[in-house]
Amino acid sequence: MEKYYHKDFLKTIATQKVAVIVDGMNIFHSIKQNVGQEYLNLDVLKLCQKFIKGNEVIFQIDLFAALFMGDSRIAQIQRDFIRKNSLTDQINVHLGIFRERTIECKICNNKLVYYQEKYTDVNIALAISKYSIEESVNKIYLISADDDFKPAINAFKSVAQGKQIVKVLPPGRFNPSGGRFINLNKSIIKNSQFNDSSVALPRHTSQ
């Protein structure tokens, strides 16, 4: 017997739920270096809505970052970036830390103090692993050009049969490991600011 389905029912079947994992440090530095500090007021949800496909809905956005140390202007901008995005219901913010390290010169005995970011990369890798078995999620978008996630991506592909993972590259970054990716151009960053409703489209690329 031939079956007939309501078009809304068919639309529901075709809809895919996606998770977006955001390397907040990577995209923040990329915007600062390649677009301009005035565009660090990034609305992450608005950005995601511009590159997901028409039949996709966002299940969750995970934003990973570590708060800059000190009270410099750039540290204040970064904290404001994290704070604003944390107020969005669909975004979960996961904070790492900067741990103080000291290097002592063996010749002059002078000491150099610096801060090393901890936990962010590990937490992102764990999130990739988590979504490989999350039944509600069909696809992951990973906003980062960091090649350190390649082992986690390979593990995802081997475990999550039928699921996809697509890298989304911030402006000025490239994809050294190959595979499917999306390039975010400067225009989409500029048009994804808080209190900015204009639209720009990224370029989808596959290798």
Stockholm file with secondary structure:
# STOCKHOLM 1.0

chainA/1-207         MEKYYHKDFLKTIATQKVAVIVDGMNIFHSIKQNVGQEYLNLDVLKLCQKFIKGNEVIFQIDLFAALFMGDSRIAQIQRDFIRKNSLTDQINVHLGIFRERTIECKICNNKLVYYQEKYTDVNIALAISKYSIEESVNKIYLISADDDFKPAINAFKSVAQGKQIVKVLPPGRFNPSGGRFINLNKSIIKNSQFNDSSVALPRHTSQ
#=GR chainA/1-207 SS CCCCCCHHHHHHHHCEEEEEEEEHHHHHHHHHHHTCGGGCCBCHHHHHHHHSCTTEEEEEEEEEEECCSSSCHHHHHHHHHHHHHHTSTTEEEEEEEEEEEEEECTTTCCEEEEEEEESHHHHHHHHHHHHHSCTTCCEEEEECCCGGGHHHHHHHHHHSTTCEEEEEECTTCCCTTCSSEEECCHHHHHTTBTTCCCCCCCEEECC
#=GC SS_cons         CCCCCCHHHHHHHHCEEEEEEEEHHHHHHHHHHHTCGGGCCBCHHHHHHHHSCTTEEEEEEEEEEECCSSSCHHHHHHHHHHHHHHTSTTEEEEEEEEEEEEEECTTTCCEEEEEEEESHHHHHHHHHHHHHSCTTCCEEEEECCCGGGHHHHHHHHHHSTTCEEEEEECTTCCCTTCSSEEECCHHHHHTTBTTCCCCCCCEEECC
//
